[in-house]
């Protein structure tokens, strides 16, 4: 897992490191790393020397990083122009060094008109201490750069994007790539599309950082936990999951959730509900019955998609809860939890994952607001369950305060029925023995990969996402071709 740290955590660690480091050394180290990535972006166009770079320079250290990077680029024959947004507060040493190196310095108005022929723009407007949208003249400069289509390399984070929440309240930078220093910040996961590829430059901060604010799972984390059969396994030992989903109104929810569970692991799936005939037509290997009471023994249940929010749906949810096994609770079942305090109380402290999108979350735990990590953590503590808050950046929080963030690699999963697929996958992983936090995280990760495989660059329905689950599992496990055994 990769940790992410809040701006406050990073500033505190930097203060300790600065007290042990020669003045200016950290900034020069950061600037050198920034310049290295700037040169790589320039070299992608065929050469470095003779290219033109514009620095958007704000007040303080973020602008200083950009200025010192400009010095490094001048030494490689790059033409560098610094556009000062607040000349009186520009980093004095960095500004003097750029002038000595032959860099140009202009004010913001000149930059608006004259500098759009640049090959690369370095965004050094604001750093991790900044809050809120960009103001003029920065907003106008950034808009002009966007109109010109010039690539942007952000220093630490895209200016105008909140470092801790990824929220954008107005004009802000959308970076082609980002170089950050010492530690990843929440913005890099929560607003990944704004950041582009993020390159971490080690400036020696690691020993001084506290426990991360949250974690980002890697393919290795997921691959090491994804259940695969061993030589002594059978269908029961790998986990039997029960699916309670669908209705006469929403039979497709049952087919999607059940099929996803069958494809996610190699154990066994039992389905309970009125959509049993449709499930049998699509998935002949699934054991079907008309009710939870008749379903037989399972190691976990996934409940909610399409069951309805009437008394019948409430009865299904109550019966599943009474089974006292791990649960994945989604869709209509979340609405039922919001309406019935007794059902919420019955889940508190048990191995349960609930999987709301923002509107469902609001029903059961209040509005999400701009701080998705804080909202998920708050809800997990209050409800006593693991919360999987769905979105382009999915947040998984458990009652103990642990948080994982998975930034989606695309938006292809934003389609009707994809949540039903995620529910089935999560339920199957719970039945296989994964703890709720990791079951939710692993299902989310593979679900994202499957969406990309299914789409192949064009919109694809949830049924194709479901069908892509095995290929996604193989890809995460590092096996994209035919395999023999484990």
Backbone torsions as a table, in degrees:
resi	resn	phi	psi	omega
1	UNK	NA	148.2	174.0
2	UNK	-105.6	133.0	178.6
3	UNK	-84.2	154.0	169.2
4	UNK	-127.5	143.0	-175.3
5	UNK	-124.1	145.0	179.2
6	UNK	-70.8	164.7	178.3
7	UNK	-58.6	-40.7	-179.9
8	UNK	-64.2	-42.3	178.3
9	UNK	-62.1	-42.4	-178.8
10	UNK	-68.1	-42.5	-179.9
11	UNK	-62.5	-39.4	179.2
12	UNK	-64.5	-41.3	178.3
13	UNK	-67.1	-39.3	178.1
14	UNK	-62.7	-38.0	-179.8
15	UNK	-61.8	-39.9	178.1
16	UNK	-66.5	-46.0	-178.0
17	UNK	-65.2	-39.9	178.9
18	UNK	-61.1	-34.6	179.0
19	UNK	-67.9	-13.5	-178.6
20	UNK	-113.3	7.7	-172.8
21	UNK	-126.2	146.4	177.6
22	UNK	-59.9	141.0	-176.6
23	UNK	-56.3	130.4	178.2
24	UNK	86.1	-12.2	-174.7
25	UNK	-67.1	-40.9	-178.4
26	UNK	-64.8	-42.3	-179.8
27	UNK	-64.3	-40.0	179.6
28	UNK	-66.1	-38.0	178.7
29	UNK	-64.8	-45.1	179.1
30	UNK	-64.0	-43.2	-178.2
31	UNK	-64.6	-37.3	178.1
32	UNK	-62.8	-45.0	177.1
33	UNK	-61.6	-39.0	176.8
34	UNK	-62.3	-43.8	-179.4
35	UNK	-65.6	-36.1	178.0
36	UNK	-59.0	-46.3	-179.2
37	UNK	-71.7	-32.3	174.8
38	UNK	-62.9	-42.4	178.9
39	UNK	-63.2	-38.1	178.5
40	UNK	-63.3	-39.8	178.3
41	UNK	-66.8	-39.9	177.5
42	UNK	-66.4	-41.3	-177.8
43	UNK	-64.6	-24.7	177.7
44	UNK	-62.0	-21.7	176.5
45	UNK	-89.1	4.5	174.1
46	UNK	112.7	-22.1	-178.4
47	UNK	-162.2	168.1	177.2
48	UNK	-114.2	-55.2	-179.1
49	UNK	-59.7	136.5	179.1
50	UNK	89.3	-8.8	177.0
51	UNK	-79.0	166.9	-175.7
52	UNK	-119.2	131.2	178.8
53	UNK	-124.7	135.8	174.6
54	UNK	-110.4	131.2	175.6
55	UNK	-101.2	123.5	171.4
56	UNK	-93.2	107.6	-166.0
57	UNK	-109.2	113.8	173.7
58	UNK	-93.9	-171.6	-179.6
59	UNK	-77.5	153.3	169.7
60	UNK	84.4	-160.7	-169.7
61	UNK	-70.5	-30.5	178.8
62	UNK	-63.0	-43.8	174.6
63	UNK	-66.0	-34.1	176.9
64	UNK	-62.8	-41.2	176.5
65	UNK	-57.9	-44.0	-179.7
66	UNK	-64.5	-42.0	-179.3
67	UNK	-63.6	-46.3	179.8
68	UNK	-67.2	-33.3	173.5
69	UNK	-64.0	-37.0	175.7
70	UNK	-60.5	-37.7	176.3
71	UNK	-60.5	-47.1	179.5
72	UNK	-60.7	-40.0	-179.7
73	UNK	-68.5	-36.2	177.0
74	UNK	-60.6	-36.1	179.6
75	UNK	-67.4	-16.7	177.0
76	UNK	-101.5	14.1	175.2
77	UNK	82.6	18.7	179.1
78	UNK	-90.4	136.8	172.9
79	UNK	-77.5	124.5	-173.6
80	UNK	-124.0	128.3	173.8
81	UNK	-122.6	126.7	177.2
82	UNK	-99.0	123.5	175.9
83	UNK	-100.0	112.3	-175.1
84	UNK	-88.5	120.2	179.7
85	UNK	-84.8	-25.3	178.8
86	UNK	-144.6	78.3	-171.5
87	UNK	-52.8	-35.8	-177.0
88	UNK	-68.0	-21.4	-176.3
89	UNK	-114.7	10.9	176.4
90	UNK	-65.2	147.7	-177.7
91	UNK	-60.4	114.2	-170.0
92	UNK	-64.4	-43.7	-177.2
93	UNK	-67.5	-42.6	179.1
94	UNK	-65.2	-38.8	179.2
95	UNK	-65.6	-44.2	179.0
96	UNK	-63.0	-41.0	-179.6
97	UNK	-65.1	-39.5	179.0
98	UNK	-65.1	-41.1	178.1
99	UNK	-62.6	-41.9	178.8
100	UNK	-63.2	-32.8	-178.8
101	UNK	-80.2	-2.8	178.0
102	UNK	95.8	13.1	176.8
103	UNK	-77.2	151.8	176.8
104	UNK	-89.5	151.4	177.0
105	UNK	-131.5	124.5	-179.9
106	UNK	-132.3	165.1	175.7
107	UNK	-88.3	175.1	-172.4
108	UNK	-64.2	-37.1	-178.3
109	UNK	-65.1	-43.6	177.1
110	UNK	-61.7	-39.5	-179.5
111	UNK	-63.4	-36.2	-179.7
112	UNK	-60.2	-35.5	-172.0
113	UNK	-95.3	-39.9	-162.9
114	UNK	-102.3	-15.7	-165.6
115	UNK	-109.7	19.4	-176.8
116	UNK	-84.0	3.1	172.9
117	UNK	-84.7	10.9	-177.1
118	UNK	-66.8	151.4	173.0
119	UNK	-87.9	-21.5	-179.6
120	UNK	-155.3	140.6	173.6
121	UNK	-114.4	131.8	174.6
122	UNK	-103.5	119.9	-177.4
123	UNK	-87.2	99.6	174.7
124	UNK	-116.9	38.8	-173.0
125	UNK	-75.5	-58.7	177.5
126	UNK	-137.3	156.2	-179.8
127	UNK	-111.4	-151.3	-173.7
128	UNK	-73.1	-9.4	175.3
129	UNK	-86.9	-10.1	-177.3
130	UNK	-76.1	148.9	176.9
131	UNK	-139.6	144.9	174.8
132	UNK	88.2	174.0	-177.4
133	UNK	-72.1	163.1	176.9
134	UNK	-69.9	141.9	175.1
135	UNK	-106.9	168.8	176.2
136	UNK	-69.8	147.1	3.6
137	UNK	-85.6	-1.5	-176.9
138	UNK	-60.1	-42.7	-177.7
139	UNK	-60.0	-42.2	179.2
140	UNK	-66.4	-39.9	177.3
141	UNK	-61.3	-46.5	-178.5
142	UNK	-64.4	-40.4	177.4
143	UNK	-61.6	-40.1	178.8
144	UNK	-65.4	-40.2	177.8
145	UNK	-63.0	-42.2	179.7
146	UNK	-63.7	-41.5	178.9
147	UNK	-62.7	-35.4	-179.4
148	UNK	-78.3	-14.2	179.1
149	UNK	71.2	27.9	-178.9
150	UNK	-82.2	134.9	176.2
151	UNK	-60.5	144.8	-178.5
152	UNK	-122.6	129.0	173.1
153	UNK	-107.6	115.3	-176.9
154	UNK	-86.6	141.7	176.5
155	UNK	-92.7	109.8	178.7
156	UNK	76.1	-47.9	177.2
157	UNK	-164.5	158.4	176.0
158	UNK	-66.1	126.0	-178.1
159	UNK	-60.9	137.4	-178.8
160	UNK	94.1	-5.7	177.2
161	UNK	-104.1	130.8	-176.3
162	UNK	-64.7	130.5	-175.5
163	UNK	-67.4	-27.2	-175.1
164	UNK	-99.1	-24.8	-176.7
165	UNK	-117.6	-16.1	-174.8
166	UNK	73.3	6.8	-177.5
167	UNK	-72.1	148.3	177.9
168	UNK	-127.6	120.6	-175.4
169	UNK	-109.5	8.9	-177.3
170	UNK	169.0	-151.4	-179.4
171	UNK	-55.2	134.1	-178.7
172	UNK	-157.7	161.6	179.3
173	UNK	-80.4	139.8	165.1
174	UNK	-111.0	107.5	-171.1
175	UNK	-86.1	148.5	170.6
176	UNK	-73.9	-35.8	176.5
177	UNK	-156.5	162.8	-179.4
178	UNK	-133.1	138.3	170.6
179	UNK	-112.1	123.4	178.9
180	UNK	-120.8	162.2	-168.4
181	UNK	-122.3	129.0	170.0
182	UNK	81.6	-39.0	-175.9
183	UNK	-163.6	147.7	171.2
184	UNK	-74.1	147.6	178.7
185	UNK	-112.9	161.0	-179.8
186	UNK	-54.0	-34.8	-179.3
187	UNK	-55.6	-32.6	-176.0
188	UNK	-69.6	-22.3	174.9
189	UNK	-99.0	-39.7	-174.7
190	UNK	-78.2	-25.4	178.8
191	UNK	-129.9	49.6	-175.2
192	UNK	-59.3	-36.5	-178.8
193	UNK	-65.5	-31.2	176.7
194	UNK	-73.6	-27.8	-173.9
195	UNK	-87.3	-28.3	-169.1
196	UNK	67.9	-168.2	175.8
197	UNK	-57.0	134.4	-177.3
198	UNK	-107.7	126.8	179.9
199	UNK	-110.6	122.1	-178.0
200	UNK	-95.1	123.0	177.4
201	UNK	-100.5	123.4	-179.7
202	UNK	-78.7	118.2	176.7
203	UNK	-115.4	15.2	177.8
204	UNK	88.4	18.2	-174.8
205	UNK	-80.4	-23.6	-170.5
206	UNK	-46.9	-49.9	-176.5
207	UNK	-63.9	-14.6	-174.6
208	UNK	-106.4	2.4	-179.6
209	UNK	-85.8	141.8	175.8
210	UNK	-80.9	-170.0	173.9
211	UNK	-56.7	134.2	-178.5
212	UNK	-58.9	151.1	174.7
213	UNK	-67.3	-34.7	179.5
214	UNK	-160.6	173.8	-179.4
215	UNK	-127.2	154.6	172.9
216	UNK	-116.6	118.3	-178.8
217	UNK	-71.4	150.5	177.7
218	UNK	-109.7	168.7	176.9
219	UNK	-59.0	-36.9	178.9
220	UNK	-63.7	-38.9	176.9
221	UNK	-59.2	-44.8	-176.8
222	UNK	-71.9	-44.6	-178.4
223	UNK	-60.0	-38.6	-177.1
224	UNK	-71.9	-17.3	-177.1
225	UNK	-107.5	-15.9	-175.6
226	UNK	-67.6	127.4	-174.5
227	UNK	-72.4	130.5	172.8
228	UNK	-131.6	149.4	-174.6
229	UNK	-71.2	140.2	173.1
230	UNK	-99.1	175.7	-175.1
231	UNK	-63.5	-23.1	-178.9
232	UNK	-100.2	3.3	-175.3
233	UNK	-80.7	153.0	167.5
234	UNK	-133.9	-174.1	-173.9
235	UNK	-65.0	-27.5	-179.1
236	UNK	-82.1	-40.5	-176.8
237	UNK	-68.4	-23.0	179.0
238	UNK	-81.2	-9.2	177.1
239	UNK	110.7	128.3	176.4
240	UNK	-109.5	122.0	-178.8
241	UNK	-109.4	139.7	173.9
242	UNK	-101.0	139.6	178.8
243	UNK	-118.3	120.6	174.2
244	UNK	-116.3	98.2	-172.4
245	UNK	-153.3	164.3	173.3
246	UNK	78.6	169.7	-179.6
247	UNK	-168.0	-178.3	176.5
248	UNK	-61.3	-32.6	-179.8
249	UNK	-77.9	-36.3	-176.4
250	UNK	-127.7	65.7	179.9
251	UNK	-67.8	-28.8	-178.2
252	UNK	-62.8	-31.5	179.4
253	UNK	-60.5	-37.9	178.8
254	UNK	-66.5	-43.0	-179.1
255	UNK	-64.8	-41.5	-177.7
256	UNK	-69.7	-46.9	-178.3
257	UNK	-66.3	-42.2	-177.5
258	UNK	-67.8	-46.1	179.3
259	UNK	-62.5	-37.9	178.2
260	UNK	-62.5	-41.3	178.2
261	UNK	-63.4	-41.5	-179.9
262	UNK	-64.8	-36.0	-177.7
263	UNK	-82.1	-21.8	-174.4
264	UNK	-77.5	-34.3	-179.2
265	UNK	-136.2	173.7	-176.2
266	UNK	-103.6	16.4	-177.5
267	UNK	-84.4	-122.3	-174.9
268	UNK	-141.8	146.7	179.9
269	UNK	-123.2	130.6	171.6
270	UNK	-112.6	133.9	177.6
271	UNK	-113.2	138.8	178.1
272	UNK	-130.7	121.2	176.5
273	UNK	156.1	173.5	-176.5
274	UNK	-70.1	-15.3	179.5
275	UNK	-87.0	14.1	-176.8
276	UNK	-54.9	-41.7	179.9
277	UNK	-59.5	-43.4	178.7
278	UNK	-65.1	-37.7	177.7
279	UNK	-63.6	-43.4	178.9
280	UNK	-62.4	-36.4	179.9
281	UNK	-63.9	-34.5	-177.5
282	UNK	-92.1	-32.0	-171.9
283	UNK	-135.1	86.7	-175.2
284	UNK	-67.3	-20.3	-179.7
285	UNK	-79.8	-11.8	-178.2
286	UNK	-82.7	136.3	175.8
287	UNK	-85.0	119.9	-172.9
288	UNK	-115.2	151.0	175.3
289	UNK	-152.1	165.6	-175.2
290	UNK	-84.2	-12.8	-176.1
291	UNK	-148.8	157.7	177.4
292	UNK	-61.6	-38.4	-178.3
293	UNK	-58.5	-31.3	-176.3
294	UNK	-97.0	5.7	-169.5
295	UNK	-77.8	-20.7	-177.1
296	UNK	87.7	-176.1	-173.2
297	UNK	-80.2	136.9	175.4
298	UNK	-136.1	162.9	176.3
299	UNK	-93.7	-15.2	177.9
300	UNK	-163.0	157.4	175.1
301	UNK	-121.8	145.1	166.2
302	UNK	-116.2	125.5	-170.5
303	UNK	-137.9	143.6	168.5
304	UNK	132.3	-46.9	-174.8
305	UNK	-58.7	116.9	173.1
306	UNK	75.3	11.7	-177.9
307	UNK	-80.9	-13.2	-177.2
308	UNK	87.9	162.9	-177.5
309	UNK	-115.4	17.9	178.0
310	UNK	-88.0	-168.9	-178.4
311	UNK	-62.8	-34.0	178.9
312	UNK	-64.5	-44.4	177.8
313	UNK	-63.6	-40.1	178.1
314	UNK	-61.8	-38.5	179.1
315	UNK	-64.6	-39.5	177.7
316	UNK	-62.5	-48.2	-179.3
317	UNK	-62.1	-43.9	-179.7
318	UNK	-62.0	-39.2	-179.6
319	UNK	-67.3	-40.2	178.2
320	UNK	-65.0	-44.2	178.6
321	UNK	-58.8	-38.1	-178.3
322	UNK	-65.6	-17.4	-179.1
323	UNK	-71.8	-17.1	173.3
324	UNK	57.6	46.9	171.5
325	UNK	-127.3	167.7	177.0
326	UNK	-55.4	147.1	-175.4
327	UNK	-131.8	147.4	161.7
328	UNK	-114.6	122.3	-173.3
329	UNK	-116.5	124.9	-173.5
330	UNK	-140.4	164.5	165.4
331	UNK	52.8	-121.2	-176.5
332	UNK	-58.0	-32.2	-180.0
333	UNK	-66.7	-30.1	176.6
334	UNK	-69.9	-40.9	176.0
335	UNK	-61.4	-38.7	177.6
336	UNK	-66.0	-38.2	175.4
337	UNK	-60.6	-41.0	-179.9
338	UNK	-63.4	-31.9	-175.8
339	UNK	-86.9	-21.2	-170.5
340	UNK	-127.7	104.8	-178.0
341	UNK	-61.8	-31.7	-178.7
342	UNK	-66.2	-36.2	177.9
343	UNK	-69.0	-41.0	177.0
344	UNK	-60.9	-44.8	-178.2
345	UNK	-62.9	-34.1	-177.9
346	UNK	-69.0	-20.0	-179.4
347	UNK	-94.0	-17.9	-172.8
348	UNK	-58.8	125.4	176.8
349	UNK	85.1	0.1	-179.7
350	UNK	-97.5	164.3	178.8
351	UNK	-74.8	86.9	-172.6
352	UNK	-131.2	140.4	170.0
353	UNK	-116.4	126.6	168.6
354	UNK	-108.9	144.3	-169.1
355	UNK	-125.4	63.5	-176.9
356	UNK	-80.6	148.2	158.7
357	UNK	-84.7	179.8	-171.2
358	UNK	-57.6	-40.7	-177.3
359	UNK	-70.5	-40.4	176.3
360	UNK	-66.1	-38.1	177.4
361	UNK	-58.8	-43.4	-178.4
362	UNK	-60.6	-33.8	-179.3
363	UNK	-67.7	-37.6	-171.9
364	UNK	-101.2	-19.2	-174.0
365	UNK	-142.7	8.9	-178.6
366	UNK	90.0	168.8	-177.1
367	UNK	-59.6	143.5	179.2
368	UNK	-66.9	-48.0	-177.0
369	UNK	74.1	-173.6	-175.7
370	UNK	-73.4	-23.1	-175.4
371	UNK	-97.2	89.9	-175.6
372	UNK	-68.9	-37.3	178.1
373	UNK	-64.7	-47.5	179.5
374	UNK	-61.6	-39.7	-179.2
375	UNK	-65.9	-46.6	-179.1
376	UNK	-64.7	-40.2	179.5
377	UNK	-65.1	-41.9	179.2
378	UNK	-62.6	-44.2	-178.4
379	UNK	-67.5	-40.3	-179.8
380	UNK	-61.6	-40.5	178.7
381	UNK	-67.5	-45.1	-176.8
382	UNK	-68.0	-40.3	-176.0
383	UNK	-87.7	-17.5	-179.5
384	UNK	70.9	28.6	179.1
385	UNK	-136.7	169.6	173.0
386	UNK	-82.2	131.7	-177.4
387	UNK	-110.5	122.7	173.5
388	UNK	-105.3	98.6	-178.6
389	UNK	-88.2	106.2	-173.6
390	UNK	-73.3	149.8	177.8
391	UNK	167.5	-180.0	176.8
392	UNK	-59.6	-34.6	165.9
393	UNK	-111.2	104.0	-178.6
394	UNK	-82.7	134.0	-178.4
395	UNK	-114.4	129.2	178.2
396	UNK	-118.1	117.1	-178.5
397	UNK	-123.6	139.4	176.5
398	UNK	-109.5	167.3	-175.0
399	UNK	-63.0	-20.4	178.3
400	UNK	-81.5	-2.0	177.3
401	UNK	100.9	-6.1	178.1
402	UNK	-69.8	142.2	-179.3
403	UNK	-136.2	134.4	169.8
404	UNK	-116.4	142.9	175.0
405	UNK	-124.2	126.9	174.1
406	UNK	-114.6	109.7	174.6
407	UNK	-79.4	123.8	-177.1
408	UNK	-64.3	144.3	178.0
409	UNK	-79.7	-14.1	177.2
410	UNK	-159.0	-179.6	176.4
411	UNK	-110.9	17.6	-176.9
412	UNK	-65.8	-21.7	179.8
413	UNK	-77.4	-3.8	179.6
414	UNK	-80.0	70.5	-177.4
415	UNK	-146.5	152.5	-177.4
416	UNK	-58.3	132.2	177.0
417	UNK	94.4	-13.9	-178.1
418	UNK	-66.8	-30.9	176.3
419	UNK	-65.9	-34.1	176.4
420	UNK	-63.7	-38.8	177.1
421	UNK	-62.3	-45.9	179.5
422	UNK	-60.7	-38.9	178.8
423	UNK	-61.1	-47.0	179.5
424	UNK	-62.0	-40.6	178.5
425	UNK	-63.9	-45.1	-179.0
426	UNK	-63.1	-43.4	178.0
427	UNK	-60.1	-41.9	179.8
428	UNK	-63.3	-39.7	179.8
429	UNK	-69.6	-35.8	173.9
430	UNK	-62.0	-43.1	179.5
431	UNK	-64.7	-30.1	179.7
432	UNK	-77.3	-6.8	174.0
433	UNK	108.2	2.0	177.2
434	UNK	-70.7	142.5	174.2
435	UNK	-65.4	153.3	-173.9
436	UNK	-53.3	-41.9	-177.3
437	UNK	-59.6	-46.5	-178.6
438	UNK	-78.3	-32.4	175.6
439	UNK	-59.2	-45.0	179.7
440	UNK	-65.5	-43.7	-177.6
441	UNK	-67.1	-44.3	-178.5
442	UNK	-66.8	-41.0	177.7
443	UNK	-62.5	-42.8	179.1
444	UNK	-61.1	-44.1	-177.5
445	UNK	-62.7	-50.3	-177.3
446	UNK	-70.0	-34.8	175.6
447	UNK	-57.4	-42.9	178.6
448	UNK	-63.7	-45.7	179.4
449	UNK	-62.7	-42.5	179.8
450	UNK	-62.0	-37.7	178.6
451	UNK	-61.3	-42.9	178.6
452	UNK	-65.6	-40.6	178.7
453	UNK	-64.2	-43.5	-178.9
454	UNK	-64.8	-39.6	-174.2
455	UNK	-71.5	-45.5	-175.9
456	UNK	49.5	40.2	175.8
457	UNK	89.5	3.9	178.8
458	UNK	-141.9	152.3	-178.9
459	UNK	-55.5	140.2	-179.4
460	UNK	-137.3	142.2	-179.9
461	UNK	-75.3	169.6	-177.1
462	UNK	-62.3	-29.0	179.4
463	UNK	-63.8	-34.8	176.7
464	UNK	-75.0	-35.5	173.5
465	UNK	-58.5	-46.1	178.8
466	UNK	-57.8	-45.4	-177.3
467	UNK	-65.2	-23.6	-177.6
468	UNK	-85.4	-1.4	-176.6
469	UNK	-57.1	-49.1	-179.2
470	UNK	-58.7	-42.4	178.6
471	UNK	-64.1	-36.7	178.1
472	UNK	-65.3	-41.1	177.9
473	UNK	-62.6	-43.9	178.1
474	UNK	-61.1	-40.9	-179.3
475	UNK	-64.0	-43.5	-179.6
476	UNK	-66.6	-36.1	179.0
477	UNK	-79.8	-0.3	175.3
478	UNK	85.2	19.2	-179.2
479	UNK	-127.6	101.6	-177.6
480	UNK	-98.0	-8.8	178.8
481	UNK	-112.6	-172.8	179.0
482	UNK	-59.1	141.2	-179.9
483	UNK	-125.6	161.9	177.6
484	UNK	-127.4	104.8	-178.4
485	UNK	78.6	-144.2	-174.7
486	UNK	-76.5	NA	NA
